[in-house]
Amino acid sequence: MANQQTRRQYDKQFKIDAVKLTLKGDKTARDIADALGISPNVLYRWRLKYLASKEKAFPGTGNPKDAEADKIRQLERELRLVTEEREILKKACAVFAKENH
């Protein structure tokens, strides 16, 4: 049977953190790649992608279209707003409950 290597997948934050380490300049990209257990070529490729598009780099599997990504961002903003409003209402209820006792 042939020796099959499984492709490892790394999440977006891991890639960004690895690239940022190379940008700091404290260690060489080769040293960082060795420490992280990845190929220096992979790290160089990640660095190029990151420098080309910063936080939009490494969209993950599925690569959502811009309209889908915009919708997701809009829904995330709405969720944050609603969550903040809920927390404010909880605090207001607690204040009114104290006043009634």
C-alpha positions as CSV (number, residue, x, y, z in Angstrom):
1,M,0.0,0.0,0.0
2,A,1.3,3.5,-0.8
3,N,2.3,5.8,2.0
4,Q,-0.5,8.4,2.1
5,Q,-0.1,11.7,3.8
6,T,-3.1,13.4,5.1
7,R,-3.3,17.1,4.5
8,R,-3.3,19.1,7.7
9,Q,-5.6,22.0,7.9
10,Y,-5.0,25.1,10.0
11,D,-7.5,27.7,11.0
12,K,-7.4,31.3,9.9
13,Q,-6.2,32.6,13.3
14,F,-3.3,30.1,13.4
15,K,-2.1,31.2,9.9
16,I,-2.4,34.9,10.8
17,D,-0.5,34.4,14.1
18,A,2.2,32.5,12.3
19,V,2.6,35.2,9.6
20,K,2.7,38.0,12.2
21,L,5.5,36.2,13.9
22,T,7.5,36.4,10.7
23,L,6.7,40.1,10.3
24,K,8.0,40.8,13.8
25,G,11.5,39.9,12.6
26,D,12.7,38.3,15.9
27,K,13.2,34.9,14.2
28,T,13.6,33.7,10.7
29,A,10.6,32.3,8.9
30,R,12.4,28.9,8.7
31,D,12.8,28.9,12.5
32,I,9.2,29.8,13.0
33,A,8.0,27.1,10.6
34,D,10.2,24.5,12.3
35,A,8.8,25.5,15.7
36,L,5.2,25.3,14.4
37,G,5.8,22.0,12.6
38,I,5.0,23.3,9.2
39,S,7.0,23.7,6.0
40,P,8.8,27.0,5.4
41,N,7.3,27.1,1.9
42,V,3.8,26.9,3.4
43,L,4.6,29.7,5.8
44,Y,6.0,31.9,2.9
45,R,2.8,31.2,0.9
46,W,0.6,32.2,3.9
47,R,2.7,35.4,4.3
48,L,2.2,36.3,0.6
49,K,-1.5,35.8,0.9
50,Y,-1.7,37.8,4.1
51,L,0.3,40.7,2.8
52,A,-1.9,40.8,-0.3
53,S,-5.2,41.0,1.5
54,K,-4.6,41.2,5.3
55,E,-7.7,40.1,7.3
56,K,-9.5,38.9,4.2
57,A,-6.8,36.3,3.6
58,F,-7.6,32.6,4.5
59,P,-11.4,32.7,4.1
60,G,-11.6,29.0,4.8
61,T,-13.4,26.3,2.9
62,G,-16.4,27.3,1.0
63,N,-15.0,30.7,0.2
64,P,-18.3,32.6,0.7
65,K,-19.1,35.1,-2.0
66,D,-19.0,38.8,-1.2
67,A,-22.7,39.1,-0.9
68,E,-22.8,36.1,1.6
69,A,-19.9,37.6,3.6
70,D,-21.7,40.9,3.7
71,K,-24.9,39.3,4.9
72,I,-23.0,37.4,7.6
73,R,-21.3,40.6,8.8
74,Q,-24.6,42.4,8.9
75,L,-26.2,39.6,10.9
76,E,-23.2,39.6,13.3
77,R,-23.6,43.3,13.9
78,E,-27.3,42.9,14.5
79,L,-26.6,40.1,17.0
80,R,-24.1,42.3,18.9
81,L,-26.7,45.1,19.0
82,V,-29.5,42.9,20.2
83,T,-27.2,41.3,22.8
84,E,-26.2,44.7,24.1
85,E,-29.8,45.8,24.3
86,R,-30.7,42.6,26.2
87,E,-28.0,43.2,28.7
88,I,-29.1,46.8,29.2
89,L,-32.7,45.6,29.8
90,K,-31.5,43.0,32.3
91,K,-29.7,45.8,34.3
92,A,-32.7,48.1,34.1
93,C,-35.0,45.3,35.4
94,A,-32.6,44.7,38.3
95,V,-32.6,48.4,39.2
96,F,-36.4,48.6,39.1
97,A,-36.7,45.4,41.1
98,K,-34.5,47.0,43.8
99,E,-36.5,50.2,43.9
100,N,-39.8,48.3,44.4
101,H,-38.6,46.4,47.5
